[in-house]
């Protein structure tokens, strides 16, 4: 019966992921889907740690398993995905991440969801794991799955299955790539959202189901989180130079919150009403922040999460907003000079 199943190509872009790459490969090797109908292609972006050696060692220890790596001189995730895509032989192409650990039936559920949904792309929910020990690492893992931080996208905060704008680590039929092209290498972050946007713009449909699950290892400290979300905001602005209508209300809120603090804070020294507006904004933000953080702390019976979550929420919103306007300014400057937005 396995011969009637589609062939699956799992594409993994990575760079300097020696801490997690073996966990990802082990989870894929132990999938319930027949190994003979699946291949895994890792596109290594010139790693400077032991990532490539670990991939080679894992392949050597499992010679009967279809695992290979390709070089990614472009180093970015979309460049790696395109490099892996050129080598893929499967009828279904599944993008995986070097930080994501798929459940044992991940591939099987993708195939079943294709059959019952009739959609062009399918994906599922991610369960966020702490990237380290301590309260801050726990708070980061909780925050990035909370609707106050991420806008309530179903794949992070949960929800019923159905058609959506985007899903992480999605699977697509090969003909979708033939129709809309590969990943946009001028969008080094948000490349999956950008690809999904083009799929939907071409009349395609993307389906979410919580039956497809993976675990994702979050950043472990505030510095790493700040850099991550600054870059996310920056690259969202870059993506808008390609698809201006792709921004959502959940993204406008942090984009406007960060500069509002700067403008009101600077103006408060000259105009007292602006100081009042700044104070009211901070009071409302702190109250909402405390409400979401408090609910999580109570649900987990962990009082230390309350202040840590409030700090993490603020970090996410401020750095994403700052990154967004930095990226917008840079993109406009490059476009004015006739150069690509990225």
Buried (B, 14 or more C-beta within 10 A) or exposed (E): EEEEBBBBBBBBBBBBBBBBBBBBBEBBBEBEBBBEBBBBBBBBBEBEEBBBEBBBEBBEEBEEBBBBBBEBEBBBBBBBBBBBBEBBEBBBBBBBBBBBBBBBBBBBBBBBBBEEBEBBBBBBBBEBBBBBEEBBBBBBBBBBBBEBBBBEBBBBBEBEBEEBBBBBBBBBBBEBBEBBEBBBBBBBBBBBBBBBBBBBEEEBBBBBBBBBBBBBBBBBEBEBBBEBBBBBBBBBBBBBBBBEEBBEEEBEEBBEBBEBBEEBEEBBEEEEEBBEBBEEBBEEBEEEBBEBBBBBBEEEEBEBBBBBBBBBBBBBBBBBBBBBBBBBEBBEEBEEEEEEBB
